[in-house]
């Protein structure tokens, strides 16, 4: 399928509607997600236990991994036993060794094969291939990202976010599981991202949010595999106290919205951070995992960062409606608003580049 997104937003048309519901298109996306960095949590995952297992983007990449902490060093490894493929670590635990429950193969906490019963006469054993393969991992402050097939450094993705927000003490933000959520949306993952990437719909879909933002000052920029959106507040009561040397100093910034291609959203508010990881489940099903990190609890439920559950449900309702519409024979592609849909256009160009 040819996407054919013109670089000139004034001439360009959106990606073909088939992209949002074709099983064939969906199957081809695995390579894209296999080569994308994914946020999996923060260092608190290893505060009480020194191992933490997970599945990288379940339903699309399906790679079992285990985070492990040895002293101060954190690493990420395959969670699949090199003997017969059993999942080794089933739940977070404090341990000195990783032990497979199938035939007793043991690994050091760094993944190196340590012991295997009944293997006395095996030739060329143990070898490098008997160790657990390392999975690429990197961090920003205390945030952990991993990637299955590394093609770029994490800084190539989060560089604009680091530059804009290096002054924020993100490592002091506290993860709040009771405020975190998982939403199941009956729409394609890219449709959900399209909706996130423009403030065009805010006056029509989010009436309460619109009351907190200056719609005419809403800012969008696409750069280096990232889309930045800035929500400007109508007053300075619930906005960031920016450093004097900051490029946005003097503006009433109520929210920084960073989209990290292809499926992560880092939303910074004066109260803290909401991270949304968009997980494709099928051509027409998406799961969105919300991670909530609180910095200033007294600012919760104030300004642009309030009522996020309500905003999410409003977004779900509209994208599920659009999902039905894009399957119509009467619709294929639309045009972009050069003023309001810069982020969507940039996202579609990235899809065209990497798909």
Secondary structure as UniProt FT lines:
FT   TURN            9..11
FT   HELIX           17..20
FT   HELIX           23..28
FT   HELIX           30..34
FT   STRAND          38..42
FT   HELIX           43..46
FT   STRAND          51..56
FT   TURN            57..61
FT   STRAND          63..70
FT   TURN            71..72
FT   STRAND          73..78
FT   TURN            82..84
FT   STRAND          97..99
FT   TURN            101..103
FT   STRAND          106..108
FT   TURN            109..110
FT   STRAND          113..115
FT   TURN            117..118
FT   TURN            120..121
FT   TURN            123..124
FT   HELIX           128..130
FT   STRAND          136..140
FT   TURN            141..142
FT   STRAND          143..147
FT   HELIX           155..165
FT   TURN            166..167
FT   HELIX           170..172
FT   STRAND          174..175
FT   HELIX           177..179
FT   STRAND          181..185
FT   HELIX           189..196
FT   TURN            200..201
FT   HELIX           202..205
FT   HELIX           207..212
FT   HELIX           215..217
FT   STRAND          219..223
FT   TURN            224..225
FT   STRAND          226..233
FT   TURN            237..238
FT   TURN            244..245
FT   TURN            247..250
FT   STRAND          253..260
FT   TURN            261..263
FT   STRAND          264..269
FT   TURN            270..271
FT   STRAND          272..282
FT   TURN            283..284
FT   STRAND          285..294
FT   HELIX           297..299
FT   TURN            300..301
FT   HELIX           303..305
FT   HELIX           308..325
FT   TURN            326..327
FT   TURN            329..330
FT   TURN            338..340
FT   HELIX           342..354
//
